[in-house]
């Protein structure tokens, strides 16, 4: 008998060796239909590969994240086959699955254009309809190099030449198309389906090196079902409408220009939004025992060397020279906060010390990665560092998670996911220190009731971290908040406190942020709300608009009362039709439009139009003032 063990621990027996697909069929027809690959003793295998005896297996389906990634990888192979059939002179290079889809890089003298996409997509559908089997073969390295060179595929041959000689070269065939690939793949092209669409074409250097040839990268999206594809395309359409760069210009919030790449010019309304957000979180921090500090922008290289940033982060730092000294513009605040902690003797009674700063930082991000407010070079972190004892890690983690979740909820984000990121390859500190830090953060997260997914190798260079991911109104994920446990920096920068035993000890340093950066978080808020901010956050909360000049005096009186009560208001007494004013302020996403004419002036009333409403309501002036004051109250403050 031939046995395999399923993930749930149950055993299944067969008369002869079987594949993962055969196991799926023996369990249920539905599972067999949804099966994509087999996880064999932890590794992903092709569904039709024969299983080893007594293996522990799991059937991966189309709905699993790994199953969807395989579908996308298969679709990348299909676009490569389609392009080779349509444009035989093209050389293939690489084509991985990526978030929401895939891409494939091609070398071709004639540029691809979006007008080519329909032709390529039609050929891709033909390949799916052919239902060509994916056939895995293992070749000798020299044989594989020779084959691809004979085919004129010089990029593919170069890839194989870079693979160590002792590694197995796995090749996949589908129809007349052959590609280098680790796999796994579905049994055939017909199993992929046609829930794919080509999206855009861009340039990319071979192996990411500008000294190498320029390739053409065709991006596509692929999904397990046609409905998922439709939903994704709808989300993209909605995201385009909400693009913070377009809305930022339309609402007169900010702009960017070439003379200051990656730096924001905040306009009065945008800066008001910024300050509203800053004052909101400042109030929360003061209530939860944080002290606010301010530290220098430029510091001597020696401090960054001592902290480890010069070695681990140098390529992202801006530097200047003064009096033969090399200085760095700070990319983060943590070494500066340690310097404040070190001033004067600290006792265990002083801990935890929660030190916050809205610190202006600069990072030398590649120009090609800059993207509106979402990726900038000059930004402000809502940064804080909690200096505590090892015994306080759990309680401080729980307190931070409560603070973060409350702030996110008040800003309109209730769907929050958490990732646990452990030690990266490029890091400071001994493995034994990382063991302690990772275990401490896991224990703290568990005690705080935090459920998390593993995010291997993505920790900071000085410690593991929790990453808090927000899901916005249209279903997109944004990683914003972080909490990092750091045993390394206090050691490197010689921070100590006097313990209860009278001896010196190293504090633990918890790095934490909630927004991440003001710039990026404001970009997320703009898109989350499509510019229609909650009343308390809106840069302009109400506009008083007059119908005729007879009401100008009354309108100005109302406007002055609004301002006196701290309501962000504007007055519109222009000689324009009221319909024009209503339309213009609605496009500016103003929450309340307070319309006054001769009748309102005589009766002491206001005609109120709410953003998005089709009708208006007439209220006494005193009533609308009370209503606005109640609505603009900042949550939790």
Secondary structure as the mmCIF struct_conf table of DSSP 4:
data_model
#
loop_
_struct_conf.conf_type_id
_struct_conf.id
_struct_conf.beg_label_comp_id
_struct_conf.beg_label_asym_id
_struct_conf.beg_label_seq_id
_struct_conf.end_label_comp_id
_struct_conf.end_label_asym_id
_struct_conf.end_label_seq_id
STRN STRN1 UNK A 2 UNK A 6
TURN_TY1_P TURN_TY1_P1 UNK A 7 UNK A 8
BEND BEND1 UNK A 9 UNK A 9
STRN STRN2 UNK A 11 UNK A 14
BEND BEND2 UNK A 15 UNK A 16
STRN STRN3 UNK A 19 UNK A 19
HELX_RH_AL_P HELX_RH_AL_P1 UNK A 20 UNK A 27
HELX_RH_AL_P HELX_RH_AL_P2 UNK A 29 UNK A 34
STRN STRN4 UNK A 35 UNK A 40
TURN_TY1_P TURN_TY1_P2 UNK A 41 UNK A 42
STRN STRN5 UNK A 43 UNK A 46
TURN_TY1_P TURN_TY1_P3 UNK A 47 UNK A 48
BEND BEND3 UNK A 49 UNK A 49
STRN STRN6 UNK A 50 UNK A 50
HELX_LH_PP_P HELX_LH_PP_P1 UNK A 51 UNK A 52
TURN_TY1_P TURN_TY1_P4 UNK A 53 UNK A 54
STRN STRN7 UNK A 55 UNK A 61
TURN_TY1_P TURN_TY1_P5 UNK A 62 UNK A 63
BEND BEND4 UNK A 64 UNK A 64
HELX_RH_AL_P HELX_RH_AL_P3 UNK A 65 UNK A 86
TURN_TY1_P TURN_TY1_P6 UNK A 88 UNK A 89
HELX_LH_PP_P HELX_LH_PP_P2 UNK A 90 UNK A 90
STRN STRN8 UNK A 91 UNK A 92
STRN STRN9 UNK A 97 UNK A 98
TURN_TY1_P TURN_TY1_P7 UNK A 99 UNK A 100
STRN STRN10 UNK A 101 UNK A 107
BEND BEND5 UNK A 109 UNK A 110
HELX_LH_PP_P HELX_LH_PP_P3 UNK A 111 UNK A 112
HELX_RH_3T_P HELX_RH_3T_P1 UNK A 114 UNK A 116
HELX_RH_AL_P HELX_RH_AL_P4 UNK A 117 UNK A 130
TURN_TY1_P TURN_TY1_P8 UNK A 131 UNK A 131
HELX_LH_PP_P HELX_LH_PP_P4 UNK A 132 UNK A 132
STRN STRN11 UNK A 133 UNK A 133
HELX_LH_PP_P HELX_LH_PP_P5 UNK A 134 UNK A 134
STRN STRN12 UNK A 135 UNK A 139
HELX_RH_AL_P HELX_RH_AL_P5 UNK A 141 UNK A 150
TURN_TY1_P TURN_TY1_P9 UNK A 151 UNK A 152
HELX_RH_AL_P HELX_RH_AL_P6 UNK A 154 UNK A 161
TURN_TY1_P TURN_TY1_P10 UNK A 162 UNK A 162
BEND BEND6 UNK A 163 UNK A 163
TURN_TY1_P TURN_TY1_P11 UNK A 165 UNK A 166
BEND BEND7 UNK A 167 UNK A 167
STRN STRN13 UNK A 169 UNK A 174
TURN_TY1_P TURN_TY1_P12 UNK A 175 UNK A 176
STRN STRN14 UNK A 177 UNK A 180
BEND BEND8 UNK A 187 UNK A 187
STRN STRN15 UNK A 188 UNK A 188
HELX_RH_3T_P HELX_RH_3T_P2 UNK A 189 UNK A 191
TURN_TY1_P TURN_TY1_P13 UNK A 192 UNK A 192
BEND BEND9 UNK A 194 UNK A 194
STRN STRN16 UNK A 196 UNK A 205
HELX_RH_3T_P HELX_RH_3T_P3 UNK A 206 UNK A 208
TURN_TY1_P TURN_TY1_P14 UNK A 210 UNK A 211
BEND BEND10 UNK A 212 UNK A 212
HELX_LH_PP_P HELX_LH_PP_P6 UNK A 213 UNK A 213
STRN STRN17 UNK A 214 UNK A 222
BEND BEND11 UNK A 224 UNK A 225
HELX_RH_AL_P HELX_RH_AL_P7 UNK A 226 UNK A 241
TURN_TY1_P TURN_TY1_P15 UNK A 242 UNK A 242
HELX_RH_AL_P HELX_RH_AL_P8 UNK A 244 UNK A 250
TURN_TY1_P TURN_TY1_P16 UNK A 251 UNK A 252
STRN STRN18 UNK A 254 UNK A 255
HELX_RH_3T_P HELX_RH_3T_P4 UNK A 258 UNK A 260
TURN_TY1_P TURN_TY1_P17 UNK A 261 UNK A 262
STRN STRN19 UNK A 265 UNK A 266
HELX_RH_AL_P HELX_RH_AL_P9 UNK A 268 UNK A 287
TURN_TY1_P TURN_TY1_P18 UNK A 288 UNK A 289
STRN STRN20 UNK A 290 UNK A 292
BEND BEND12 UNK A 297 UNK A 297
STRN STRN21 UNK A 298 UNK A 300
HELX_RH_AL_P HELX_RH_AL_P10 UNK A 301 UNK A 307
TURN_TY1_P TURN_TY1_P19 UNK A 308 UNK A 308
HELX_RH_AL_P HELX_RH_AL_P11 UNK A 309 UNK A 313
HELX_RH_3T_P HELX_RH_3T_P5 UNK A 314 UNK A 316
STRN STRN22 UNK A 319 UNK A 322
TURN_TY1_P TURN_TY1_P20 UNK A 323 UNK A 324
STRN STRN23 UNK A 325 UNK A 329
BEND BEND13 UNK A 331 UNK A 331
BEND BEND14 UNK A 333 UNK A 333
HELX_RH_AL_P HELX_RH_AL_P12 UNK A 334 UNK A 341
TURN_TY1_P TURN_TY1_P21 UNK A 342 UNK A 342
BEND BEND15 UNK A 343 UNK A 344
STRN STRN24 UNK A 347 UNK A 347
HELX_RH_3T_P HELX_RH_3T_P6 UNK A 348 UNK A 350
BEND BEND16 UNK A 352 UNK A 352
STRN STRN25 UNK A 353 UNK A 362
HELX_RH_3T_P HELX_RH_3T_P7 UNK A 367 UNK A 369
STRN STRN26 UNK A 371 UNK A 371
TURN_TY1_P TURN_TY1_P22 UNK A 372 UNK A 374
STRN STRN27 UNK A 375 UNK A 375
BEND BEND17 UNK A 377 UNK A 377
STRN STRN28 UNK A 378 UNK A 388
HELX_RH_3T_P HELX_RH_3T_P8 UNK A 390 UNK A 392
HELX_RH_AL_P HELX_RH_AL_P13 UNK A 393 UNK A 410
TURN_TY1_P TURN_TY1_P23 UNK A 411 UNK A 412
STRN STRN29 UNK A 416 UNK A 421
BEND BEND18 UNK A 425 UNK A 426
BEND BEND19 UNK A 429 UNK A 429
HELX_RH_AL_P HELX_RH_AL_P14 UNK A 431 UNK A 447
TURN_TY1_P TURN_TY1_P24 UNK A 448 UNK A 449
STRN STRN30 UNK A 453 UNK A 454
TURN_TY1_P TURN_TY1_P25 UNK A 456 UNK A 457
BEND BEND20 UNK A 459 UNK A 459
STRN STRN31 UNK A 460 UNK A 460
TURN_TY1_P TURN_TY1_P26 UNK A 461 UNK A 462
STRN STRN32 UNK A 463 UNK A 463
STRN STRN33 UNK A 465 UNK A 471
TURN_TY1_P TURN_TY1_P27 UNK A 473 UNK A 474
BEND BEND21 UNK A 475 UNK A 475
STRN STRN34 UNK A 477 UNK A 486
BEND BEND22 UNK A 487 UNK A 487
HELX_RH_AL_P HELX_RH_AL_P15 UNK A 488 UNK A 492
TURN_TY1_P TURN_TY1_P28 UNK A 493 UNK A 494
STRN STRN35 UNK A 497 UNK A 498
TURN_TY1_P TURN_TY1_P29 UNK A 500 UNK A 501
BEND BEND23 UNK A 502 UNK A 503
STRN STRN36 UNK A 504 UNK A 505
HELX_LH_PP_P HELX_LH_PP_P7 UNK A 506 UNK A 507
STRN STRN37 UNK A 508 UNK A 513
BEND BEND24 UNK A 514 UNK A 516
HELX_RH_AL_P HELX_RH_AL_P16 UNK A 518 UNK A 529
TURN_TY1_P TURN_TY1_P30 UNK A 530 UNK A 531
TURN_TY1_P TURN_TY1_P31 UNK A 535 UNK A 537
BEND BEND25 UNK A 539 UNK A 540
STRN STRN38 UNK A 542 UNK A 546
BEND BEND26 UNK A 547 UNK A 548
HELX_RH_3T_P HELX_RH_3T_P9 UNK A 549 UNK A 551
HELX_RH_AL_P HELX_RH_AL_P17 UNK A 552 UNK A 564
TURN_TY1_P TURN_TY1_P32 UNK A 565 UNK A 566
STRN STRN39 UNK A 569 UNK A 572
BEND BEND27 UNK A 575 UNK A 576
HELX_RH_AL_P HELX_RH_AL_P18 UNK A 578 UNK A 587
TURN_TY1_P TURN_TY1_P33 UNK A 588 UNK A 589
BEND BEND28 UNK A 591 UNK A 591
STRN STRN40 UNK A 592 UNK A 596
HELX_RH_AL_P HELX_RH_AL_P19 UNK A 598 UNK A 603
TURN_TY1_P TURN_TY1_P34 UNK A 604 UNK A 604
STRN STRN41 UNK A 605 UNK A 610
TURN_TY1_P TURN_TY1_P35 UNK A 611 UNK A 612
BEND BEND29 UNK A 614 UNK A 615
STRN STRN42 UNK A 617 UNK A 620
HELX_RH_AL_P HELX_RH_AL_P20 UNK A 621 UNK A 631
TURN_TY1_P TURN_TY1_P36 UNK A 632 UNK A 632
HELX_LH_PP_P HELX_LH_PP_P8 UNK A 633 UNK A 634
TURN_TY1_P TURN_TY1_P37 UNK A 635 UNK A 636
#
